[in-house]
Amino acid sequence: MASTEVLLVKPVEGLGGEGDQVKVRAGFARNYLLPRKIAVPLTVSNRKHVEALKKRRAEREQSELNGAQEMGRRLEKTSFAFAVKTGEGGKMFGAITAQDVHEKLSASGLEIDKRKVHLFTPVKSLGKHTVKIKLHAEVTVEVSFDVVSENPIEPAATEVAAAPAGDKFEKRAERRPRKENRE
């Protein structure tokens, strides 16, 4: 396959940042990168711009890191709780998901991207839990939250456990008589 080298002017997810010299398929460069002015062909005159682009990239990455560290300090100070409906024995109806955590953080005035909230499995139990928030490649914060019941917890009924095991078989026999083998 034909490939060509281009110089990225803007960062491209999965490909590189501005100032990077990358080798891509010719069609991708011709039909996507060059018309959108994301990249320029790699020529002698364009190579002179590499230093300016790398300097701009370093400044942007430093400002992103500083912003992520500041947001991380603000997130470490926060704590919140979810009030959920519970049934018998404190069993939750539904679950707390990463979307719920993101909405709670947004309601408290902390604007972060919902894809940065990493709650690997939905929370289905009461108590204290933690969620990881990856703000930057170098900044990850763990935020703790509580899940509490909004109604009083009722103890589970013990009648089911008190029933003798032999009753199941007697009830089954009462429902339908057995067929006799004809010989």
CYANA upper distance limits for C-alpha pairs under 8 A (distance plus 0.5 A):
  1 MET  CA     25 ARG  CA      7.90
  2 ALA  CA     25 ARG  CA      6.59
  2 ALA  CA     26 ALA  CA      6.28
  3 SER  CA     23 LYS  CA      7.12
  3 SER  CA     24 VAL  CA      6.00
  3 SER  CA     25 ARG  CA      4.69
  3 SER  CA     26 ALA  CA      5.22
  4 THR  CA     23 LYS  CA      6.11
  4 THR  CA     24 VAL  CA      6.14
  4 THR  CA     25 ARG  CA      6.57
  4 THR  CA     26 ALA  CA      5.82
  4 THR  CA     29 ALA  CA      8.02
  5 GLU  CA     21 GLN  CA      7.26
  5 GLU  CA     22 VAL  CA      6.09
  5 GLU  CA     23 LYS  CA      4.85
  5 GLU  CA     24 VAL  CA      6.77
  5 GLU  CA     41 PRO  CA      7.44
  5 GLU  CA     42 LEU  CA      6.56
  6 VAL  CA     21 GLN  CA      6.34
  6 VAL  CA     22 VAL  CA      6.18
  6 VAL  CA     23 LYS  CA      6.98
  6 VAL  CA     24 VAL  CA      7.99
  6 VAL  CA     29 ALA  CA      7.99
  6 VAL  CA     39 ALA  CA      6.68
  6 VAL  CA     40 VAL  CA      6.25
  6 VAL  CA     41 PRO  CA      5.23
  6 VAL  CA     42 LEU  CA      5.38
  7 LEU  CA     18 GLU  CA      8.29
  7 LEU  CA     19 GLY  CA      6.78
  7 LEU  CA     20 ASP  CA      6.36
  7 LEU  CA     21 GLN  CA      5.15
  7 LEU  CA     22 VAL  CA      6.96
  7 LEU  CA     39 ALA  CA      5.90
  7 LEU  CA     40 VAL  CA      5.83
  7 LEU  CA     41 PRO  CA      6.66
  7 LEU  CA     42 LEU  CA      6.12
  7 LEU  CA     46 ASN  CA      8.25
  7 LEU  CA     47 ARG  CA      8.48
  8 LEU  CA     12 VAL  CA      8.41
  8 LEU  CA     16 GLY  CA      7.98
  8 LEU  CA     17 GLY  CA      7.22
  8 LEU  CA     18 GLU  CA      5.49
  8 LEU  CA     19 GLY  CA      6.03
  8 LEU  CA     20 ASP  CA      6.06
  8 LEU  CA     21 GLN  CA      7.00
  8 LEU  CA     22 VAL  CA      7.93
  8 LEU  CA     38 ILE  CA      6.55
  8 LEU  CA     39 ALA  CA      4.72
  8 LEU  CA     40 VAL  CA      7.03
  9 VAL  CA     17 GLY  CA      8.29
  9 VAL  CA     18 GLU  CA      5.24
  9 VAL  CA     19 GLY  CA      6.63
  9 VAL  CA     37 LYS  CA      7.91
  9 VAL  CA     38 ILE  CA      5.82
  9 VAL  CA     39 ALA  CA      5.53
  9 VAL  CA     40 VAL  CA      7.51
  9 VAL  CA     53 LEU  CA      7.62
 10 LYS  CA     17 GLY  CA      6.81
 10 LYS  CA     18 GLU  CA      5.19
 10 LYS  CA     19 GLY  CA      8.43
 10 LYS  CA     38 ILE  CA      5.78
 10 LYS  CA     39 ALA  CA      7.55
 11 PRO  CA     15 LEU  CA      8.33
 11 PRO  CA     16 GLY  CA      6.31
 11 PRO  CA     17 GLY  CA      4.35
 11 PRO  CA     18 GLU  CA      5.48
 11 PRO  CA     38 ILE  CA      8.29
 12 VAL  CA     16 GLY  CA      5.98
 12 VAL  CA     17 GLY  CA      6.61
 12 VAL  CA     38 ILE  CA      8.46
 15 LEU  CA     22 VAL  CA      8.07
 16 GLY  CA     20 ASP  CA      6.65
 16 GLY  CA     22 VAL  CA      8.08
 17 GLY  CA     57 ARG  CA      7.69
 18 GLU  CA     53 LEU  CA      6.42
 18 GLU  CA     54 LYS  CA      7.11
 18 GLU  CA     57 ARG  CA      6.59
 19 GLY  CA     49 HIS  CA      8.47
 19 GLY  CA     50 VAL  CA      5.67
 19 GLY  CA     51 GLU  CA      7.86
 19 GLY  CA     52 ALA  CA      8.48
 19 GLY  CA     53 LEU  CA      5.32
 19 GLY  CA     54 LYS  CA      5.55
 19 GLY  CA     57 ARG  CA      7.92
 20 ASP  CA     50 VAL  CA      8.31
 20 ASP  CA     54 LYS  CA      8.40
 21 GLN  CA     42 LEU  CA      8.30
 24 VAL  CA     28 PHE  CA      7.28
 24 VAL  CA     29 ALA  CA      7.13
 25 ARG  CA     29 ALA  CA      6.94
 26 ALA  CA     30 ARG  CA      6.48
 27 GLY  CA     31 ASN  CA      6.18
 27 GLY  CA     32 TYR  CA      8.32
 28 PHE  CA     32 TYR  CA      5.91
 28 PHE  CA     33 LEU  CA      7.04
 29 ALA  CA     33 LEU  CA      5.28
 29 ALA  CA     34 LEU  CA      6.24
 29 ALA  CA     39 ALA  CA      8.27
 30 ARG  CA     34 LEU  CA      6.18
 30 ARG  CA     35 PRO  CA      7.67
 31 ASN  CA     35 PRO  CA      7.01
 32 TYR  CA     36 ARG  CA      6.79
 33 LEU  CA     37 LYS  CA      6.72
 33 LEU  CA     38 ILE  CA      5.57
 33 LEU  CA     39 ALA  CA      5.85
 33 LEU  CA     40 VAL  CA      8.40
 34 LEU  CA     38 ILE  CA      6.66
 34 LEU  CA     39 ALA  CA      5.88
 34 LEU  CA     40 VAL  CA      6.55
 34 LEU  CA     41 PRO  CA      8.28
 40 VAL  CA     46 ASN  CA      8.00
 41 PRO  CA     46 ASN  CA      7.99
 42 LEU  CA     46 ASN  CA      6.63
 42 LEU  CA     47 ARG  CA      7.26
 43 THR  CA     47 ARG  CA      6.72
 44 VAL  CA     48 LYS  CA      7.55
 45 SER  CA     49 HIS  CA      8.03
 46 ASN  CA     50 VAL  CA      7.65
 49 HIS  CA     53 LEU  CA      6.76
 50 VAL  CA     54 LYS  CA      6.55
 51 GLU  CA     55 LYS  CA      6.64
 52 ALA  CA     56 ARG  CA      6.74
 53 LEU  CA     57 ARG  CA      6.59
 54 LYS  CA     58 ALA  CA      6.67
 55 LYS  CA     59 GLU  CA      6.84
 56 ARG  CA     60 ARG  CA      6.70
 57 ARG  CA     61 GLU  CA      6.60
 58 ALA  CA     62 GLN  CA      6.60
 59 GLU  CA     63 SER  CA      6.71
 60 ARG  CA     64 GLU  CA      6.67
 61 GLU  CA     65 LEU  CA      6.64
 62 GLN  CA     66 ASN  CA      6.69
 63 SER  CA     67 GLY  CA      6.61
 64 GLU  CA     68 ALA  CA      6.60
 64 GLU  CA    136 HIS  CA      8.31
 65 LEU  CA     69 GLN  CA      6.65
 65 LEU  CA    136 HIS  CA      7.23
 65 LEU  CA    138 GLU  CA      8.27
 65 LEU  CA    139 VAL  CA      8.30
 66 ASN  CA     70 GLU  CA      6.72
 67 GLY  CA     71 MET  CA      6.68
 68 ALA  CA     72 GLY  CA      6.50
 68 ALA  CA    135 LEU  CA      6.08
 68 ALA  CA    136 HIS  CA      6.61
 68 ALA  CA    139 VAL  CA      7.09
 69 GLN  CA     73 ARG  CA      6.81
 69 GLN  CA    139 VAL  CA      7.00
 70 GLU  CA     74 ARG  CA      6.97
 71 MET  CA     75 LEU  CA      6.60
 71 MET  CA    135 LEU  CA      8.40
 72 GLY  CA     76 GLU  CA      6.67
 72 GLY  CA    135 LEU  CA      7.88
 72 GLY  CA    139 VAL  CA      7.72
 72 GLY  CA    140 THR  CA      7.97
 72 GLY  CA    141 VAL  CA      6.50
 73 ARG  CA     77 LYS  CA      7.28
 74 ARG  CA     78 THR  CA      7.34
 75 LEU  CA    110 LEU  CA      8.41
 75 LEU  CA    141 VAL  CA      7.80
 75 LEU  CA    143 VAL  CA      7.31
 76 GLU  CA    141 VAL  CA      7.45
 76 GLU  CA    142 GLU  CA      7.77
 76 GLU  CA    143 VAL  CA      6.75
 78 THR  CA    143 VAL  CA      7.85
 79 SER  CA    143 VAL  CA      7.54
 79 SER  CA    144 SER  CA      6.65
 79 SER  CA    145 PHE  CA      6.23
 80 PHE  CA    104 LYS  CA      8.35
 80 PHE  CA    144 SER  CA      8.13
 80 PHE  CA    145 PHE  CA      5.68
 80 PHE  CA    146 ASP  CA      7.04
 81 ALA  CA    145 PHE  CA      5.92
 81 ALA  CA    146 ASP  CA      4.99
 81 ALA  CA    147 VAL  CA      6.18
 81 ALA  CA    148 VAL  CA      7.55
 82 PHE  CA    145 PHE  CA      8.16
 82 PHE  CA    146 ASP  CA      6.72
 82 PHE  CA    147 VAL  CA      5.33
 82 PHE  CA    148 VAL  CA      6.62
 83 ALA  CA    147 VAL  CA      6.67
 83 ALA  CA    148 VAL  CA      5.54
 83 ALA  CA    149 SER  CA      5.95
 83 ALA  CA    150 GLU  CA      5.67
 84 VAL  CA     92 MET  CA      7.42
 84 VAL  CA     93 PHE  CA      7.97
 84 VAL  CA    147 VAL  CA      7.60
 84 VAL  CA    148 VAL  CA      6.79
 84 VAL  CA    149 SER  CA      5.65
 84 VAL  CA    150 GLU  CA      6.07
 85 LYS  CA     92 MET  CA      6.69
 85 LYS  CA     93 PHE  CA      6.51
 85 LYS  CA    149 SER  CA      6.40
 85 LYS  CA    150 GLU  CA      6.23
 85 LYS  CA    151 ASN  CA      7.03
 86 THR  CA     90 GLY  CA      5.85
 86 THR  CA     91 LYS  CA      5.78
 86 THR  CA     92 MET  CA      4.94
 86 THR  CA     93 PHE  CA      6.26
 86 THR  CA    149 SER  CA      6.52
 86 THR  CA    150 GLU  CA      7.94
 86 THR  CA    151 ASN  CA      7.34
 86 THR  CA    153 ILE  CA      7.65
 87 GLY  CA     91 LYS  CA      5.71
 87 GLY  CA     92 MET  CA      6.83
 87 GLY  CA     93 PHE  CA      7.55
 87 GLY  CA    153 ILE  CA      7.80
 87 GLY  CA    154 GLU  CA      7.95
 88 GLU  CA    153 ILE  CA      7.38
 88 GLU  CA    154 GLU  CA      5.93
 88 GLU  CA    155 PRO  CA      6.68
 88 GLU  CA    156 ALA  CA      5.78
 88 GLU  CA    157 ALA  CA      8.37
 89 GLY  CA    153 ILE  CA      6.68
 89 GLY  CA    154 GLU  CA      6.01
 89 GLY  CA    155 PRO  CA      5.24
 89 GLY  CA    156 ALA  CA      5.10
 90 GLY  CA    126 LEU  CA      8.11
 90 GLY  CA    149 SER  CA      7.95
 90 GLY  CA    153 ILE  CA      5.72
 90 GLY  CA    154 GLU  CA      7.37
 90 GLY  CA    155 PRO  CA      8.19
 91 LYS  CA    125 SER  CA      7.61
 92 MET  CA    124 LYS  CA      6.82
 92 MET  CA    125 SER  CA      6.94
 92 MET  CA    126 LEU  CA      7.97
 94 GLY  CA    124 LYS  CA      7.55
 95 ALA  CA    122 PRO  CA      6.32
 95 ALA  CA    123 VAL  CA      5.91
 95 ALA  CA    124 LYS  CA      5.37
 95 ALA  CA    125 SER  CA      8.49
 96 ILE  CA    100 ASP  CA      6.57
 96 ILE  CA    101 VAL  CA      7.95
 96 ILE  CA    122 PRO  CA      6.00
 96 ILE  CA    123 VAL  CA      5.45
 96 ILE  CA    124 LYS  CA      7.22
 97 THR  CA    101 VAL  CA      7.05
 97 THR  CA    119 LEU  CA      7.50
 97 THR  CA    121 THR  CA      8.12
 97 THR  CA    122 PRO  CA      5.36
 97 THR  CA    123 VAL  CA      7.14
 98 ALA  CA    102 HIS  CA      6.66
 98 ALA  CA    114 LYS  CA      8.24
 98 ALA  CA    117 VAL  CA      6.61
 98 ALA  CA    118 HIS  CA      7.19
 98 ALA  CA    119 LEU  CA      5.88
 98 ALA  CA    122 PRO  CA      7.86
 99 GLN  CA    103 GLU  CA      6.70
 99 GLN  CA    114 LYS  CA      7.42
100 ASP  CA    104 LYS  CA      6.73
101 VAL  CA    105 LEU  CA      6.73
101 VAL  CA    117 VAL  CA      8.21
102 HIS  CA    106 SER  CA      6.62
102 HIS  CA    112 ILE  CA      8.22
102 HIS  CA    114 LYS  CA      6.26
102 HIS  CA    117 VAL  CA      7.38
103 GLU  CA    107 ALA  CA      6.59
104 LYS  CA    108 SER  CA      6.89
105 LEU  CA    109 GLY  CA      7.11
105 LEU  CA    110 LEU  CA      5.97
105 LEU  CA    111 GLU  CA      7.68
105 LEU  CA    112 ILE  CA      8.50
106 SER  CA    110 LEU  CA      5.62
106 SER  CA    111 GLU  CA      5.87
106 SER  CA    112 ILE  CA      7.90
112 ILE  CA    116 LYS  CA      7.78
113 ASP  CA    117 VAL  CA      8.12
116 LYS  CA    133 ILE  CA      6.01
116 LYS  CA    134 LYS  CA      5.68
116 LYS  CA    135 LEU  CA      6.71
117 VAL  CA    131 VAL  CA      7.75
117 VAL  CA    132 LYS  CA      6.75
117 VAL  CA    133 ILE  CA      5.13
117 VAL  CA    134 LYS  CA      7.16
118 HIS  CA    131 VAL  CA      6.86
118 HIS  CA    132 LYS  CA      5.70
118 HIS  CA    133 ILE  CA      6.31
118 HIS  CA    134 LYS  CA      7.82
119 LEU  CA    131 VAL  CA      5.97
119 LEU  CA    132 LYS  CA      7.09
123 VAL  CA    129 HIS  CA      8.47
125 SER  CA    147 VAL  CA      7.93
126 LEU  CA    146 ASP  CA      8.01
126 LEU  CA    147 VAL  CA      5.42
126 LEU  CA    148 VAL  CA      6.21
126 LEU  CA    149 SER  CA      7.79
127 GLY  CA    146 ASP  CA      6.08
127 GLY  CA    147 VAL  CA      5.68
127 GLY  CA    148 VAL  CA      7.03
128 LYS  CA    144 SER  CA      7.45
128 LYS  CA    145 PHE  CA      6.34
128 LYS  CA    146 ASP  CA      4.97
128 LYS  CA    147 VAL  CA      6.87
129 HIS  CA    144 SER  CA      6.11
129 HIS  CA    145 PHE  CA      5.97
129 HIS  CA    146 ASP  CA      6.66
129 HIS  CA    147 VAL  CA      8.17
130 THR  CA    142 GLU  CA      6.78
130 THR  CA    143 VAL  CA      5.98
130 THR  CA    144 SER  CA      4.66
130 THR  CA    145 PHE  CA      6.60
131 VAL  CA    142 GLU  CA      6.08
131 VAL  CA    143 VAL  CA      5.89
131 VAL  CA    144 SER  CA      6.84
131 VAL  CA    145 PHE  CA      8.45
132 LYS  CA    140 THR  CA      7.28
132 LYS  CA    141 VAL  CA      6.27
132 LYS  CA    142 GLU  CA      5.04
132 LYS  CA    143 VAL  CA      6.94
133 ILE  CA    140 THR  CA      6.18
133 ILE  CA    141 VAL  CA      5.73
133 ILE  CA    142 GLU  CA      6.71
133 ILE  CA    143 VAL  CA      7.93
134 LYS  CA    139 VAL  CA      6.72
134 LYS  CA    140 THR  CA      4.84
134 LYS  CA    141 VAL  CA      6.93
135 LEU  CA    139 VAL  CA      6.09
135 LEU  CA    140 THR  CA      6.39
135 LEU  CA    141 VAL  CA      8.11
136 HIS  CA    140 THR  CA      7.35
149 SER  CA    153 ILE  CA      7.78
158 THR  CA    162 ALA  CA      6.85
159 GLU  CA    163 ALA  CA      7.10
163 ALA  CA    167 ASP  CA      7.96
166 GLY  CA    170 GLU  CA      7.13
167 ASP  CA    171 LYS  CA      6.59
168 LYS  CA    172 ARG  CA      6.76
169 PHE  CA    173 ALA  CA      6.74
170 GLU  CA    174 GLU  CA      6.78
171 LYS  CA    175 ARG  CA      6.84
172 ARG  CA    176 ARG  CA      7.30
173 ALA  CA    177 PRO  CA      6.69
173 ALA  CA    178 ARG  CA      8.22
